[in-house]
Amino acid sequence: MVDRIVPAATNESLAEISQHLGVNDPCAISCEPFIQWVVEDNFVAGRPAWEVAGVQMVNDVLPWEEMKLRMLNGSHSFLAYLGYLSGFAHISDCMQDRAFRHAARTLMLDEQAPTLRIKDVDLTQYADKLIARFANPALKHKTWQIAMDGSQKLPQRMLAGIRIQSGARNGLVVAGIRRCRLDALRQRR
């Protein structure tokens, strides 16, 4: 499992990278400073000492994947759909709004965290770190980019948690998704 927010390259980000490095690279990308690699320690004939480079070696990677998909990617999608509908261009713009920050944190801790089976992780602390990462103004992650292809992203990001917490209050995110989908269909006409 790899966790690092990497927005799609734009002309603006390519120009910033070119200016910073003094080299024109059309394949350059910008990304956040945070990175997390979690690898299941299940090798048949020894393994590299990846933990020396900061990789977390675990017995079962699935709980880590579920945590990332539901808490990070799920709330990212939530912010993208509702942020786009509210006129925010970037996730960091959403995070300047107290109501959006509160809604994202509430979604993570009240709706998604109870569906997880991960041990030895403080999910409140994890949620707070995600909020800080999303608020990074240098990371120009477009709400529309994240909202694209929702039908392929949402089953693992949101629907698994919704199924587990069938009584939870997930109506807002579902309404946001449907409204964005409707807007996309209208734009195609």
DARADA-V804172 format. One record per helix or strand. SS is the DSSP state (@ for helix, = for strand). FROM is the first residue (numbers start at 1). LEN is the number of residues. If there is no record, write none. Layout:
SS_FROM_LEN + SS_FROM_LEN
This chain:
=_2_2 + @_11_11 + =_36_5 + @_50_4 + =_56_3 + @_62_24 + =_90_1 + @_91_4 + @_98_18 + @_123_12 + =_142_1 + @_143_5 + @_150_15 + @_171_18
